[in-house]
Amino acid sequence: MKKVRVVLSPEAEEVYIHLNKEAPTSKTERIILNAINKKVELIKINIHYGDPIAKDLIPQEYKEKYDIKNLFRVELPNYWRMLYTLTDDETKIEIIAFVLDFVDHSTYNKKFGYKKK
């Protein structure tokens, strides 16, 4: 069985650092951070843990910036989302779950072109 490694994009890492910084004094950030850490462990166990996003719905931003071919969504507390893609490592002995973003609900809706009702 291939080893699974989870890597954060610069954008996701920035949010992760912010959540770590705020978690000691903010219950909301602490809840989101704990959920992210738990979901990362679940992805390491099952790389297809998240909900697959249809290829035609993948935001152009991610296609251009990271040349991704697949995208998965994991729901987090407070309507946040974790978005990740799967790639093979160059050595073919490892799968990389590349976390593209941690976003709140309104940012998620904007990225995917959803309109408010």
Residue pairs with C-beta under 8 A, 6 or more apart in sequence:
2 93
2 94
2 95
3 93
3 94
3 95
4 43
4 44
4 47
4 94
4 95
4 96
4 97
5 89
5 94
5 95
5 96
5 97
6 40
6 43
6 44
6 84
6 96
6 97
6 98
6 99
7 96
7 97
7 98
7 99
8 16
8 99
9 66
9 98
9 99
9 100
9 101
11 100
11 101
12 82
12 99
12 100
12 101
12 102
15 101
15 102
15 103
16 33
16 36
16 102
18 29
19 29
19 32
19 33
19 36
19 102
20 33
22 29
23 29
23 30
23 33
24 30
28 78
31 77
31 78
32 76
32 77
32 78
32 80
32 102
35 76
35 77
35 80
36 76
36 82
36 102
39 49
39 74
39 76
39 82
40 97
40 99
42 49
43 49
43 50
43 74
43 84
43 97
44 97
47 86
47 95
47 97
48 72
49 72
49 74
50 72
50 73
50 74
50 82
50 84
51 72
51 73
51 74
51 75
52 70
52 71
52 72
53 70
53 71
53 72
53 73
53 83
55 69
55 70
57 112
58 68
58 70
58 71
59 111
59 112
61 111
62 68
62 71
62 83
62 85
62 100
66 85
66 98
66 100
68 85
68 98
68 100
69 85
70 85
70 86
71 83
71 84
71 85
71 100
72 83
72 84
72 85
72 86
73 81
73 82
73 83
74 81
74 82
74 83
74 84
75 81
76 82
76 102
78 104
78 105
79 104
79 105
79 108
80 102
80 103
80 104
80 105
80 108
81 101
81 102
81 103
81 105
81 108
82 99
82 101
82 102
83 99
83 100
83 101
83 102
83 103
84 97
84 98
84 99
84 100
85 97
85 98
85 100
86 95
86 96
86 97
86 98
87 95
87 96
87 98
88 94
88 95
88 96
89 95
89 96
101 111
103 111
108 114
109 115
109 116
